[in-house]
Amino acid sequence: MEERDEQGNEEPMTPTEFRTELADLLRRGSQGEISFDRAWTFRDSQMDIPDWMVEITELQKCDDD
């Protein structure tokens, strides 16, 4: 859930917050109908914000022998 300051601006996330939110999105998506073995491109209209490509690949579970 995004945090906002008194002016309504988004607050920056910490690495821990980002990882937690990303893990939650992946769990929720895997329970839905989202196919993760692909890449997504995100373009931002603000020039000071970079554009991103994100690739998510499902990993095989490790055997804990």
Secondary structure by P-SEA (a helix, b strand, c coil): cccccccccbbbbcaaaaaaaaaaaaaaaaaccccccbbbbbbbcccccccbbbbbbbbcccccc
